[in-house]
Amino acid sequence: MTLNEAQNALPQQSQESDAPPKGQAQSPKVQGEAPALSLSGLQFFIADINKKTILWHEVGSQNFDSQVKDLQEASSNDALRHLAPEDKKTILRLVQGAIREGQAGPFDVGGGPDHRIPGIPIVAYRHDLGDGRILAICFPSIGESDDNPGKIALGIAPILQHFVASSSRIVLLVDNFGYVRFASDGFLRSFQIEDVRLILGRNVAHIQNRVGRTIVSLTLAALTRRASATGRGKFLLAASDSIDLKYDAMYFRMGGTVGGVLFSAGHIGGDVNFAEVFEVCSAPMLVINSQSRAIIAANHAAMKTYSLTSESLEDRAVTDSLFEDTDFQSMLGAAKQDSDVPLAVEVTTKTGKKKKRFKCSLIDSETDEPKLILETRS
């Protein structure tokens, strides 16, 4: 096995000028897309040089929508596609070192090119299989001084990025030097940022024309005063617009150099309990798993209209009770096309068959199990 073969087994560092900068929040996984390695919960990964694949294991994401996926495998290009170019280069260096010397590392991964916020220290060991194949076994460890080399040793940067990206709130993290490190999807939407690359890795003082002067002034004040700020107020946007937010600009510091400001905000109206909204709606509403066709949820109006019980919802497809298969496919097709025109469909209930017009919508379309929302009149 040559060093060149090891280089070909892993993706090379991108030379394109529009490559996403360090810490960029990644797009959600779409249906049918190959899995991609993350760093916030990484326990180990194994690079198979011959097959040009990576096998890895991550702990479940620490949020309410977490899914423990156990072992995952993908081609090297697919597995590492969400990592920054400098992290791909470091992993390539790890694998090359393990093949050439028998072991390599620990090398820091996930902290960005300047490593102002620590990443994960990863070591790699060469393992020869009986059939001539060579593996590079890599896992988080601080090296030979680690009492338990197999114990996970997470860095700060991947954890911060993970929680910011997973948050449904408006979240921005700026480091001690004033550089924007992470931004949540909620922040991008609320501050009307079309491309996260326009602000990530840039000094917050230089992006006022992107995010508006209010958030810049607040962040710089928290940084220079080394103090937190809490309140509510109007935030001016770059597009001559404004939003009212209830916010916390928390100054934090870990060690001599690691720190910054974590800006977290929500709209003045506060968080909405959508489960309660769902229940008080007078229109019958059904939430259906588009794959299994089972009813996931039904509000009180739907339970009454379709004569449903809690027992009847369990492990029973709607095509075995309420709808014909062709009608269900038509509603699913209308939802995928984002059609605003209600669809007339025959429904079977205890009192007989009735024609009803359904507004069909689709949520979680980027996952393996999209949810079909059916709404009709009482």
C-alpha positions in Angstrom: 0.0 0.0 0.0 1.5 3.3 -1.1 1.0 6.8 0.3 -0.5 7.9 -2.9 -3.2 5.3 -2.5 -4.0 6.6 0.9 -4.3 10.1 -0.5 -6.7 8.9 -3.2 -8.8 7.1 -0.6 -9.7 10.3 1.1 -11.1 13.6 -0.4 -8.5 16.2 -1.0 -8.7 19.8 0.3 -11.0 21.9 -1.8 -9.2 24.7 -3.8 -12.5 26.4 -4.8 -12.8 29.9 -3.6 -16.5 29.5 -2.7 -15.9 26.6 -0.3 -17.8 27.0 3.0 -15.6 28.5 5.7 -14.9 26.9 9.0 -17.8 26.2 11.3 -20.5 26.5 8.7 -23.8 25.0 9.7 -24.6 22.2 7.4 -27.8 21.6 5.4 -30.1 19.0 6.8 -29.9 15.5 5.4 -32.3 14.9 2.5 -34.0 11.6 1.8 -31.7 9.1 0.2 -28.6 11.0 0.9 -25.6 9.2 2.3 -24.8 9.7 6.0 -22.1 12.2 6.9 -19.7 12.2 9.8 -20.1 14.8 12.6 -17.6 15.6 15.3 -19.8 16.5 18.3 -20.5 12.9 19.3 -17.8 11.0 17.5 -16.5 7.9 19.3 -14.4 6.4 16.6 -14.0 6.0 12.8 -12.2 3.5 10.6 -10.8 4.4 7.2 -10.6 1.4 4.8 -7.9 2.4 2.3 -8.8 -0.3 -0.2 -12.5 0.2 -0.3 -12.2 4.0 0.1 -14.9 4.0 2.8 -15.2 5.2 6.3 -17.0 3.4 9.1 -17.9 5.4 12.2 -20.0 5.6 15.4 -21.5 8.6 17.0 -23.6 9.0 20.1 -27.1 10.3 19.7 -27.5 14.0 19.1 -28.4 15.8 22.4 -31.7 17.3 21.4 -35.3 16.3 21.5 -35.3 15.1 17.9 -32.2 12.9 18.4 -31.9 9.6 16.5 -29.2 7.1 17.6 -28.0 5.7 14.3 -25.4 3.3 15.7 -22.7 2.3 13.1 -22.7 4.2 9.9 -20.7 3.8 6.7 -20.2 5.8 3.5 -17.6 6.5 0.9 -14.8 8.8 2.1 -16.0 11.7 0.0 -19.6 11.4 1.4 -18.6 10.7 5.0 -16.4 13.8 5.2 -18.4 16.2 3.1 -19.7 18.3 6.0 -16.2 18.9 7.5 -14.2 22.1 6.8 -11.3 21.7 4.3 -8.7 22.1 7.0 -10.3 19.2 9.0 -10.3 17.0 5.9 -6.7 17.8 5.4 -5.9 16.9 9.1 -7.8 13.6 8.8 -5.8 12.7 5.6 -2.6 13.5 7.5 -3.7 11.2 10.4 -4.5 8.3 8.0 -1.2 8.8 6.1 0.8 8.9 9.3 -0.8 5.8 10.7 -0.1 3.9 7.4 3.5 5.1 7.2 4.5 5.0 10.9 2.0 2.7 12.5 0.4 5.5 14.5 -0.2 9.2 14.3 -1.6 12.0 16.4 -3.1 13.4 18.5 -4.1 16.0 15.9 -6.7 18.6 16.7 -9.9 18.4 14.5 -12.9 20.8 14.4 -11.3 23.9 16.0 -10.9 25.9 12.8 -7.6 26.9 11.2 -6.6 29.2 14.0 -7.7 26.8 16.8 -8.8 29.7 19.0 -11.5 27.3 20.3 -10.2 23.8 20.9 -11.4 21.0 18.7 -11.1 17.2 19.3 -7.7 15.5 19.7 -7.7 12.4 17.5 -5.1 9.6 17.3 -4.8 7.0 14.5 -3.4 3.4 14.5 -2.6 1.2 11.5 -4.3 -2.3 11.5 -3.4 -4.9 8.9 -6.1 -7.4 8.0 -5.4 -11.0 7.0 -6.5 -10.4 3.4 -3.9 -7.7 2.8 -6.3 -4.8 3.5 -5.1 -1.9 5.6 -7.3 0.0 8.1 -6.6 3.3 9.9 -8.4 3.2 13.2 -9.0 6.7 14.6 -10.6 7.8 17.9 -10.6 10.8 20.3 -7.7 10.7 22.7 -5.1 13.0 24.3 -2.4 10.5 23.4 -0.2 8.2 25.5 -0.9 10.1 28.7 -4.5 9.3 28.5 -5.5 6.7 31.1 -8.2 5.3 28.9 -7.4 5.9 25.2 -10.8 4.6 24.1 -12.6 7.2 26.2 -14.2 10.0 24.2 -12.5 13.4 24.6 -14.6 16.0 23.0 -13.3 19.4 22.1 -15.3 22.6 22.7 -15.7 23.8 19.2 -17.7 20.9 17.7 -20.0 20.9 20.8 -20.7 24.6 20.5 -21.3 24.2 16.8 -23.6 21.3 17.4 -25.8 23.0 19.9 -26.0 26.3 17.9 -26.9 24.4 14.7 -29.5 22.3 16.6 -31.2 25.2 18.3 -34.5 26.5 17.0 -33.8 29.9 18.6 -31.9 32.8 17.3 -28.3 32.0 18.2 -25.0 33.7 17.3 -21.6 32.9 18.8 -18.8 35.4 18.6 -15.3 34.6 20.0 -13.1 36.7 22.2 -11.5 38.3 19.1 -14.8 39.4 17.7 -15.0 36.8 14.9 -18.4 35.1 14.1 -18.0 31.4 14.7 -21.4 29.8 14.6 -25.0 30.9 13.7 -28.2 29.0 14.0 -30.8 28.6 11.2 -33.1 30.8 13.3 -30.6 33.6 13.3 -30.1 33.4 9.5 -33.8 33.5 8.9 -34.6 36.3 11.4 -31.7 38.5 10.3 -32.3 37.7 6.6 -28.9 36.2 5.8 -29.2 34.4 2.5 -25.8 32.6 2.7 -24.1 31.8 6.0 -20.7 32.3 4.4 -21.3 36.0 4.3 -20.8 36.2 8.1 -19.0 33.1 9.3 -15.3 33.7 10.0 -15.7 37.4 9.7 -15.3 40.0 12.4 -18.6 41.1 13.8 -17.6 44.8 13.4 -17.3 44.3 9.6 -20.7 42.7 8.9 -23.0 45.5 9.9 -24.3 45.8 6.3 -25.3 42.1 6.6 -26.9 41.9 10.0 -27.8 45.5 11.0 -26.2 47.8 13.5 -28.1 46.8 16.7 -26.8 43.2 17.0 -23.2 44.5 16.2 -23.4 47.2 18.8 -24.7 44.8 21.5 -22.1 42.1 20.7 -19.2 44.5 20.8 -20.4 46.1 24.0 -20.6 42.7 25.7 -17.1 41.8 24.4 -15.4 45.0 25.4 -17.1 45.2 28.8 -16.7 41.5 29.5 -20.2 41.4 30.8 -23.5 39.8 29.9 -26.7 41.7 28.8 -30.3 40.7 29.1 -33.4 42.5 27.8 -35.9 43.1 25.1 -35.9 45.5 22.3 -36.1 46.4 18.6 -33.2 45.1 16.4 -32.6 47.0 13.2 -31.9 44.8 10.2 -29.7 45.5 7.1 -32.8 45.6 4.9 -34.2 48.8 6.6 -36.5 46.5 8.6 -36.6 45.5 12.3 -37.7 42.7 14.7 -38.6 42.7 18.3 -36.6 40.2 20.4 -36.2 39.1 23.9 -32.5 38.4 24.2 -29.5 37.3 26.3 -26.0 38.2 25.3 -24.0 36.0 27.6 -20.2 36.6 27.9 -18.3 33.5 28.7 -14.7 32.5 29.3 -13.0 29.1 29.6 -9.3 29.3 30.3 -7.0 32.1 29.3 -8.0 32.5 25.7 -11.2 30.6 25.0 -14.3 32.8 25.4 -16.7 35.2 23.7 -20.3 36.2 23.5 -23.3 33.8 23.0 -26.3 35.7 21.7 -29.5 33.9 22.2 -32.9 35.4 21.5 -36.6 34.6 20.9 -39.5 36.7 19.6 -41.3 38.9 22.1 -44.4 36.7 21.8 -42.4 33.9 23.4 -42.4 30.2 22.5 -45.7 28.7 21.4 -46.9 25.3 22.5 -47.9 24.0 19.1 -49.4 20.8 20.6 -52.0 23.0 22.3 -52.6 24.9 19.1 -53.1 21.6 17.3 -55.7 20.4 19.8 -57.8 23.6 19.9 -58.1 23.9 16.1 -61.7 23.3 15.1 -60.7 21.9 11.8 -60.0 18.1 11.8 -56.3 17.6 11.3 -54.3 14.3 10.8 -50.6 13.8 10.8 -49.6 10.6 8.9 -46.3 8.9 8.4 -46.0 8.9 4.6 -44.0 5.6 4.6 -45.9 3.4 7.1 -49.2 5.3 6.4 -50.0 5.2 10.2 -51.6 8.1 11.9 -49.0 9.7 14.1 -51.4 12.3 15.6 -55.0 13.5 15.3 -56.5 16.5 17.1 -59.8 16.3 19.0 -61.9 17.4 16.0 -60.4 14.7 13.7 -60.9 12.0 16.4 -64.6 12.9 16.5 -65.1 13.4 12.8 -63.5 10.1 11.7 -64.7 8.1 14.8 -61.2 7.4 15.8 -60.0 5.9 19.1 -56.5 5.7 20.6 -56.5 2.0 20.0 -57.5 2.4 16.3 -54.5 4.7 15.7 -51.9 2.1 16.7 -50.1 0.2 13.9 -52.9 0.6 11.4 -52.5 2.2 8.0 -55.0 4.8 6.9 -55.4 2.9 3.6 -56.8 0.0 5.7 -59.4 2.3 7.3 -60.0 5.8 6.0 -58.7 6.1 2.5 -58.3 4.1 -0.7 -54.7 3.6 -1.8 -55.1 5.6 -5.0 -56.6 8.5 -3.0 -53.8 8.5 -0.5 -51.2 8.6 -3.3 -53.1 11.5 -4.8 -53.0 13.5 -1.5 -49.3 12.7 -1.1 -48.6 13.8 -4.6 -50.5 17.1 -4.0 -48.5 17.7 -0.8 -45.2 17.1 -2.6 -46.2 19.7 -5.2 -47.1 22.3 -2.5 -50.6 22.5 -4.1 -52.9 25.1 -2.4 -56.0 23.6 -4.0 -57.9 21.3 -1.7 -58.3 17.7 -3.0 -61.7 16.0 -3.0 -61.3 12.5 -1.5 -63.7 9.9 -0.3 -63.4 9.0 3.4 -64.7 5.8 5.0 -66.2 6.3 8.6 -68.5 4.3 10.8 -71.4 6.3 9.4 -70.5 5.5 5.8 -68.5 7.0 3.0 -68.3 10.8 2.6 -66.5 13.1 0.1 -64.4 15.7 1.8 -61.9 18.3 0.5 -58.4 18.0 2.0 -55.6 20.6 2.2 -52.5 18.5 1.9 -49.1 19.5 3.2 -45.7 17.8 3.9 -43.3 18.4 6.7 -39.9 16.7 7.5 -39.5 16.2 3.8 -35.7 16.1 4.3 -35.9 13.0 6.5 -36.5 9.3 5.6 -40.1 9.5 6.9 -41.9 12.7 5.7 -45.1 13.5 7.5 -48.4 14.2 5.6 -50.7 16.8 7.1 -54.3 16.5 6.1 -56.7 19.3 7.0 -60.4 19.6 6.2 -63.6 21.3 7.4 -65.7 19.8 10.2 
